[in-house]
């Protein structure tokens, strides 16, 4: 359990980007592009990318 907590502490921004921002980006792309098989994975890929950038630069909600 401790290893899971340590992993979560290091990667929470990436997970947040993947789940939260990926959902938002996916919904926006779905609204703009309408139905397409690539819309949902592209939105989550953008969220993952955003989360990786946030982790690398040390962005956070409270600093």
Secondary structure, DSSP 8 states (H G I E B T S, - for coil): -HHHHHHHHHHHHHHHIIIIIHHHHHHHHHHHH-S-TTHHHHHHHHHHHHHHHHHHHT--S--
